[in-house]
Amino acid sequence: MQQNMPELSKSDEAKLLMRVLECSTQSQGWYRILELIETQLNCRSFLAEFDPNGNPTPHFGGHGQARQLGTVLQKIELESGRSALQFLLSEASLYYPYCKTSLHQRSSASNGAAAPHREPVLFQAGRPTASSGDAESDHLDLLISAPGLVSPLWRTEKSTILFACLFTAHRPETIDQTIACETFETIVRALAPGLNTYFELEKERAYIQIHRTLLSALENPAILINAEKDILVHTPTALEALEDLGLAAAHNQKLVFRNKQIETGLQVLLSDPQAHDDTGTAKVQSVYLPTRSGSLKRVSLETVTPPMSKIGTAAAPFFLIRVTETAELSEDVEHILQEHFDLSQSEAHLARHLTMTGSMNVTADQLGITRNTAKTHLRRIYEKTGVHTQLQLARLVHKLAGLF
């Protein structure tokens, strides 16, 4: 006598979709998805990953679950002499609900196309052996004899992911095969996009981890943002350094600029479709800002080109912000200032020292001149170079020195 075949109601489908949305973004979340399927259908469900040699991996449903499913599928021998596991991992069509009969039909096809029709006969690997008294062996025998369906959901050069339902509470003659296939296909349609989302997020996590590792190796504070100013990764002291300079602050994982110069620099880079100049050098926007102690720091904003997107189109650029100390300047820059802008030796001397200290008082003390004399030199420097602020002068001097 045929038993009632469990099936998914509309409410059950909604619960499954919600569970996939909630859990598929987490590596441990797939256990909860499988638990829901087993509760609703009174079956054993498997989501198992195998390498090209058929070895199970610990991902998704776990190593033990993958090993069990692999053992079951290895017991099913096809007409070609291969096992069902070998066929499913190498050439079975994605999302197709395979059973023992359809495996035979599909493996004998020569054109690689899907089987012409989906015959709703569930695969089974034969009758269980006599009870051995070993709980694990008896459980495996139950899985081997149980009717069920299996489908590849994901395949790459490195691995294949199989989903299977084994109806351990049924025998082939006591199950509604049509309902079983329809229910199985409904679950596959729910799981497939969840897997796609999971792998996309895993790719992003790996990419961010690469940047985090790179940034952690930098000696100076640095932070990586996207065009929407979302903070992707940053060095431990980056946010503190930007806040100390009055440049920016973090709010809800976004970088909020408080300096118009750096905001303008970002807009310049955003409006330029080419991240690099003709020589291949990354384009950089820089701002020089005084610290509370009076020293000068350089804040640079540089375009970083991310990898190509999955569909082969260029992804939106990232932007690397770095805070660096102004470096010791060679005396050679004084000669350049004298030659190019007709500065006197005293004026060029003050320009170099002021750029390094960022403080007029400190510079005057170092040079042994009065503050009024220093102001007079600075006024003449402005007139001859065409700059109007100490920050503009610092940028000019560093540029002439070839540092930035």
VEXDREN-2710 file (C-alpha; in Angstrom, 1 decimal):
% VEXDREN-2710
k/r/px/py/pz
1/MET/0.0/0.0/0.0
2/GLN/1.4/3.4/-1.0
3/GLN/2.2/5.8/1.8
4/ASN/1.6/9.5/1.7
5/MET/4.6/11.2/0.1
6/PRO/5.7/14.3/2.0
7/GLU/5.7/17.4/-0.2
8/LEU/6.3/21.1/0.2
9/SER/3.3/23.4/0.6
10/LYS/3.5/27.0/-0.4
11/SER/4.2/27.9/3.2
12/ASP/7.0/25.3/3.3
13/GLU/8.5/26.7/0.1
14/ALA/8.5/30.2/1.6
15/LYS/10.2/28.9/4.8
16/LEU/12.8/27.2/2.7
17/LEU/13.5/30.3/0.6
18/MET/13.8/32.4/3.8
19/ARG/16.1/29.9/5.4
20/VAL/18.3/29.9/2.3
21/LEU/18.4/33.7/2.3
22/GLU/19.3/33.7/6.0
23/CYS/21.9/30.9/6.1
24/SER/23.5/30.6/2.7
25/THR/25.9/33.6/3.4
26/GLN/27.5/31.6/6.3
27/SER/29.6/28.5/5.9
28/GLN/27.8/26.9/8.9
29/GLY/24.3/28.0/7.7
30/TRP/23.9/25.1/5.3
31/TYR/23.4/22.7/8.2
32/ARG/20.3/24.6/9.2
33/ILE/19.0/24.5/5.6
34/LEU/19.4/20.7/5.5
35/GLU/17.7/20.3/8.9
36/LEU/14.6/22.2/7.6
37/ILE/14.4/20.0/4.5
38/GLU/14.7/16.8/6.5
39/THR/12.1/18.0/9.0
40/GLN/9.6/18.9/6.2
41/LEU/10.1/15.8/4.1
42/ASN/11.1/13.1/6.6
43/CYS/14.1/12.3/4.6
44/ARG/17.9/12.4/4.7
45/SER/19.2/15.4/2.8
46/PHE/22.8/15.9/1.6
47/LEU/24.7/18.9/0.3
48/ALA/28.2/17.5/-0.3
49/GLU/31.3/18.7/-2.1
50/PHE/33.8/16.4/-3.8
51/ASP/37.1/17.1/-5.5
52/PRO/37.6/15.8/-9.1
53/ASN/38.9/12.4/-7.7
54/GLY/35.7/11.9/-5.7
55/ASN/37.2/12.7/-2.3
56/PRO/34.8/14.4/0.0
57/THR/35.5/17.9/1.5
58/PRO/34.3/19.2/4.9
59/HIS/32.4/22.1/3.4
60/PHE/28.6/22.6/3.5
61/GLY/27.1/19.5/5.0
62/GLY/30.4/18.3/6.4
63/HIS/33.0/15.6/5.7
64/GLY/31.0/12.8/7.3
65/GLN/27.9/13.5/5.3
66/ALA/29.8/13.8/2.1
67/ARG/31.5/10.5/2.8
68/GLN/28.2/8.8/3.3
69/LEU/26.7/10.1/0.1
70/GLY/29.9/9.3/-1.8
71/THR/29.7/5.7/-0.6
72/VAL/26.1/5.3/-1.6
73/LEU/26.8/6.7/-5.1
74/GLN/29.8/4.5/-5.6
75/LYS/27.6/1.4/-5.0
76/ILE/25.5/2.4/-8.1
77/GLU/27.2/0.9/-11.2
78/LEU/26.2/2.2/-14.6
79/GLU/26.2/0.3/-17.9
80/SER/29.5/2.0/-18.8
81/GLY/31.1/0.4/-15.8
82/ARG/31.6/3.7/-14.0
83/SER/30.0/4.5/-10.7
84/ALA/27.2/7.0/-10.3
85/LEU/29.5/9.2/-8.3
86/GLN/32.0/9.4/-11.2
87/PHE/29.3/10.3/-13.6
88/LEU/27.7/12.9/-11.4
89/LEU/31.0/14.6/-10.7
90/SER/32.3/14.7/-14.3
91/GLU/29.4/15.1/-16.8
92/ALA/25.9/15.0/-15.3
93/SER/23.9/18.1/-16.2
94/LEU/23.5/20.7/-13.5
95/TYR/20.2/20.9/-11.7
96/TYR/18.9/17.7/-13.3
97/PRO/17.1/15.3/-10.9
98/TYR/18.9/12.0/-11.4
99/CYS/17.7/8.6/-10.3
100/LYS/19.0/5.1/-11.1
101/THR/17.1/4.8/-14.4
102/SER/17.9/8.3/-15.7
103/LEU/21.5/7.8/-14.8
104/HIS/21.6/4.8/-17.2
105/GLN/19.8/6.8/-19.9
106/ARG/22.0/9.9/-19.5
107/SER/25.3/8.1/-19.4
108/SER/24.6/6.4/-22.7
109/ALA/23.8/9.7/-24.5
110/SER/26.5/10.6/-27.0
111/ASN/25.7/14.3/-27.6
112/GLY/26.1/15.5/-24.0
113/ALA/22.5/16.8/-23.9
114/ALA/20.1/16.2/-21.1
115/ALA/18.0/13.1/-21.1
116/PRO/14.9/13.6/-23.4
117/HIS/12.5/13.2/-20.5
118/ARG/12.6/13.0/-16.8
119/GLU/11.4/9.6/-15.9
120/PRO/10.4/9.8/-12.2
121/VAL/12.0/6.5/-11.0
122/LEU/14.2/7.0/-8.0
123/PHE/17.6/5.5/-7.9
124/GLN/18.4/2.7/-5.5
125/ALA/21.5/0.7/-5.1
126/GLY/20.0/-2.7/-4.2
127/ARG/18.9/-4.5/-1.1
128/PRO/20.6/-4.0/2.2
129/THR/22.8/-6.8/3.5
130/ALA/22.0/-8.8/6.6
131/SER/22.3/-6.8/9.8
132/SER/25.9/-6.8/11.0
133/GLY/25.1/-5.4/14.4
134/ASP/27.3/-2.4/13.7
135/ALA/25.1/0.8/13.9
136/GLU/27.2/2.7/11.3
137/SER/27.1/-0.2/8.8
138/ASP/23.3/-0.7/9.3
139/HIS/22.7/3.0/8.8
140/LEU/24.7/3.0/5.6
141/ASP/22.8/0.0/4.4
142/LEU/19.6/1.9/5.0
143/LEU/20.8/4.8/2.9
144/ILE/22.0/2.5/0.1
145/SER/18.6/0.8/-0.2
146/ALA/16.5/4.0/0.2
147/PRO/14.9/5.5/-2.9
148/GLY/16.1/9.0/-3.7
149/LEU/17.2/11.8/-6.1
150/VAL/20.5/13.5/-6.6
151/SER/21.5/16.5/-8.7
152/PRO/24.8/18.4/-9.3
153/LEU/24.3/22.1/-8.2
154/TRP/27.8/23.5/-8.8
155/ARG/30.8/22.4/-10.7
156/THR/34.3/23.9/-11.2
157/GLU/37.7/22.5/-12.1
158/LYS/38.4/22.1/-8.4
159/SER/35.1/20.6/-7.1
160/THR/31.5/19.5/-7.7
161/ILE/28.6/20.0/-5.2
162/LEU/25.9/17.4/-5.1
163/PHE/22.5/17.7/-3.5
164/ALA/20.5/14.6/-2.7
165/CYS/17.4/13.5/-0.9
166/LEU/17.1/9.9/0.3
167/PHE/13.6/8.9/1.5
168/THR/14.6/6.4/4.2
169/ALA/11.0/6.0/5.4
170/HIS/9.9/4.7/2.0
171/ARG/10.5/1.9/-0.4
172/PRO/10.3/2.4/-4.2
173/GLU/6.9/0.9/-4.4
174/THR/5.5/3.0/-1.5
175/ILE/6.4/6.4/-2.8
176/ASP/4.7/8.9/-5.1
177/GLN/7.4/9.3/-7.6
178/THR/5.9/12.3/-9.4
179/ILE/5.5/14.3/-6.2
180/ALA/9.0/13.3/-5.1
181/CYS/10.5/14.7/-8.4
182/GLU/8.5/17.9/-8.2
183/THR/9.4/18.5/-4.6
184/PHE/13.1/17.8/-5.3
185/GLU/13.2/20.3/-8.2
186/THR/11.5/22.9/-6.0
187/ILE/14.3/22.5/-3.5
188/VAL/17.0/22.6/-6.2
189/ARG/15.6/25.9/-7.5
190/ALA/15.8/27.4/-4.0
191/LEU/19.4/26.1/-3.3
192/ALA/21.0/27.0/-6.6
193/PRO/20.9/30.8/-6.2
194/GLY/21.8/30.5/-2.6
195/LEU/25.0/28.7/-3.6
196/ASN/25.7/31.4/-6.2
197/THR/25.3/34.1/-3.5
198/TYR/27.6/32.2/-1.1
199/PHE/30.4/31.9/-3.6
200/GLU/30.1/35.5/-4.7
201/LEU/30.4/36.5/-1.0
202/GLU/33.3/34.1/-0.5
203/LYS/35.1/35.7/-3.4
204/GLU/34.6/39.2/-1.9
205/ARG/35.7/38.0/1.5
206/ALA/38.9/36.5/0.1
207/TYR/39.5/39.7/-1.9
208/ILE/39.1/41.9/1.2
209/GLN/41.3/39.5/3.2
210/ILE/44.0/40.0/0.6
211/HIS/43.7/43.8/0.9
212/ARG/43.6/43.5/4.7
213/THR/46.8/41.5/4.7
214/LEU/48.4/44.0/2.3
215/LEU/47.4/47.0/4.4
216/SER/48.5/45.4/7.6
217/ALA/52.0/45.2/6.1
218/LEU/52.2/49.0/5.5
219/GLU/54.2/51.1/7.9
220/ASN/51.9/54.1/7.5
221/PRO/48.2/54.5/8.2
222/ALA/46.1/53.5/5.2
223/ILE/42.4/52.9/4.4
224/LEU/40.6/51.4/1.4
225/ILE/37.2/52.7/0.3
226/ASN/35.0/52.4/-2.7
227/ALA/33.2/55.1/-4.7
228/GLU/30.4/55.2/-2.2
229/LYS/32.9/55.8/0.6
230/ASP/32.2/52.4/2.2
231/ILE/35.2/51.4/4.3
232/LEU/36.5/48.1/2.9
233/VAL/39.7/47.6/5.0
234/HIS/42.0/49.7/7.0
235/THR/45.2/49.6/9.1
236/PRO/44.7/49.7/12.9
237/THR/45.7/53.4/13.2
238/ALA/44.2/54.7/10.0
239/LEU/40.8/56.0/11.3
240/GLU/42.5/57.6/14.3
241/ALA/45.1/59.3/12.1
242/LEU/42.4/60.7/9.8
243/GLU/40.3/62.0/12.7
244/ASP/43.4/63.6/14.3
245/LEU/44.0/65.5/11.1
246/GLY/40.4/66.6/11.0
247/LEU/40.2/64.9/7.6
248/ALA/37.5/62.3/8.0
249/ALA/35.6/60.0/10.4
250/ALA/33.9/56.7/10.3
251/HIS/30.1/56.5/10.5
252/ASN/28.1/53.2/9.9
253/GLN/31.1/51.7/8.0
254/LYS/31.3/54.8/5.8
255/LEU/34.1/57.4/5.6
256/VAL/32.7/60.9/6.1
257/PHE/35.0/63.5/4.8
258/ARG/35.5/66.7/6.8
259/ASN/38.1/68.3/4.5
260/LYS/37.1/69.9/1.2
261/GLN/40.5/69.4/-0.4
262/ILE/40.4/65.6/-0.1
263/GLU/36.7/65.5/-1.0
264/THR/37.6/67.4/-4.2
265/GLY/40.5/65.0/-4.8
266/LEU/38.1/62.0/-4.7
267/GLN/35.7/63.7/-7.1
268/VAL/38.6/64.4/-9.5
269/LEU/39.6/60.7/-9.5
270/LEU/36.0/59.6/-9.8
271/SER/35.5/61.8/-12.9
272/ASP/38.6/60.4/-14.5
273/PRO/37.9/57.0/-16.2
274/GLN/41.6/56.2/-16.5
275/ALA/43.1/55.1/-13.2
276/HIS/46.6/55.5/-14.5
277/ASP/48.4/57.9/-16.7
278/ASP/50.1/57.1/-20.0
279/THR/53.2/55.8/-18.3
280/GLY/51.2/53.3/-16.2
281/THR/51.7/55.3/-13.0
282/ALA/48.7/55.5/-10.7
283/LYS/47.1/58.9/-10.5
284/VAL/47.3/60.5/-7.0
285/GLN/45.6/63.4/-5.4
286/SER/47.5/64.8/-2.3
287/VAL/46.8/67.1/0.6
288/TYR/49.3/68.4/3.1
289/LEU/47.9/68.9/6.6
290/PRO/49.4/70.2/9.8
291/THR/49.2/68.0/12.9
292/ARG/48.4/69.3/16.4
293/SER/52.1/69.4/17.2
294/GLY/52.8/71.5/14.1
295/SER/54.5/68.9/11.9
296/LEU/53.3/68.3/8.4
297/LYS/51.7/65.2/7.0
298/ARG/50.9/64.2/3.5
299/VAL/47.5/62.6/2.8
300/SER/47.3/60.9/-0.6
301/LEU/44.3/59.5/-2.4
302/GLU/45.1/56.9/-5.1
303/THR/42.9/54.9/-7.5
304/VAL/43.1/51.1/-7.1
305/THR/41.8/49.0/-9.9
306/PRO/39.9/45.9/-8.7
307/PRO/39.9/42.6/-10.6
308/MET/37.5/42.1/-13.5
309/SER/34.0/41.3/-12.6
310/LYS/32.6/37.8/-13.2
311/ILE/31.0/38.8/-16.5
312/GLY/34.3/40.3/-17.7
313/THR/33.5/44.0/-17.3
314/ALA/35.6/46.5/-15.3
315/ALA/34.4/46.8/-11.7
316/ALA/34.0/50.2/-10.0
317/PRO/37.4/51.5/-8.7
318/PHE/38.6/51.5/-5.1
319/PHE/40.5/54.3/-3.5
320/LEU/43.5/54.0/-1.2
321/ILE/44.0/56.8/1.3
322/ARG/47.5/56.9/3.0
323/VAL/48.9/59.2/5.7
324/THR/52.7/59.7/5.5
325/GLU/55.2/61.8/7.3
326/THR/57.0/64.4/5.2
327/ALA/60.4/63.2/4.5
328/GLU/63.8/64.8/5.1
329/LEU/64.5/67.0/2.1
330/SER/67.8/67.2/0.3
331/GLU/69.6/70.5/0.2
332/ASP/69.5/70.1/-3.6
333/VAL/65.9/71.3/-3.6
334/GLU/67.2/74.7/-2.4
335/HIS/69.3/75.0/-5.6
336/ILE/66.2/74.1/-7.7
337/LEU/64.1/76.8/-6.0
338/GLN/66.8/79.4/-6.7
339/GLU/67.2/78.4/-10.3
340/HIS/63.5/78.0/-11.2
341/PHE/61.9/80.7/-9.1
342/ASP/64.8/83.1/-8.5
343/LEU/64.7/82.7/-4.7
344/SER/67.6/84.0/-2.7
345/GLN/69.7/81.5/-0.7
346/SER/67.9/82.6/2.5
347/GLU/64.5/82.3/1.0
348/ALA/65.2/78.8/-0.4
349/HIS/66.7/77.8/2.9
350/LEU/63.5/78.9/4.7
351/ALA/61.2/77.2/2.1
352/ARG/63.0/73.8/2.6
353/HIS/63.0/74.0/6.5
354/LEU/59.4/75.2/6.7
355/THR/58.3/72.3/4.5
356/MET/60.0/69.8/6.8
357/THR/58.8/71.4/10.1
358/GLY/55.4/72.8/9.2
359/SER/55.9/75.5/11.8
360/MET/57.1/79.0/11.3
361/ASN/58.3/79.4/14.9
362/VAL/60.3/76.1/14.8
363/THR/61.8/77.1/11.4
364/ALA/62.8/80.6/12.7
365/ASP/64.5/79.0/15.7
366/GLN/66.3/76.4/13.6
367/LEU/67.6/79.1/11.2
368/GLY/68.5/81.6/14.0
369/ILE/66.3/84.4/12.5
370/THR/63.5/86.5/13.9
371/ARG/59.9/85.7/13.2
372/ASN/59.5/89.0/11.3
373/THR/62.4/88.1/9.1
374/ALA/60.9/84.7/8.5
375/LYS/57.6/86.3/7.5
376/THR/59.4/88.6/5.1
377/HIS/61.1/85.7/3.4
378/LEU/57.8/83.8/3.2
379/ARG/56.0/86.8/1.6
380/ARG/58.7/87.0/-1.1
381/ILE/58.6/83.2/-1.6
382/TYR/54.8/83.4/-2.2
383/GLU/55.3/86.3/-4.7
384/LYS/58.0/84.5/-6.7
385/THR/56.5/80.9/-6.7
386/GLY/52.8/81.9/-7.1
387/VAL/51.6/79.9/-4.1
388/HIS/49.5/81.4/-1.4
389/THR/49.7/79.0/1.6
390/GLN/52.3/76.9/3.5
391/LEU/50.5/73.8/2.3
392/GLN/50.8/74.8/-1.3
393/LEU/54.4/75.6/-0.8
394/ALA/55.0/72.2/0.8
395/ARG/53.4/70.5/-2.2
396/LEU/55.6/72.5/-4.6
397/VAL/58.8/71.7/-2.7
398/HIS/58.0/68.0/-2.4
399/LYS/57.2/67.9/-6.1
400/LEU/60.5/69.6/-7.0
401/ALA/62.3/67.2/-4.7
402/GLY/60.7/64.3/-6.6
403/LEU/59.3/62.7/-3.5
404/PHE/55.6/63.0/-4.3
END
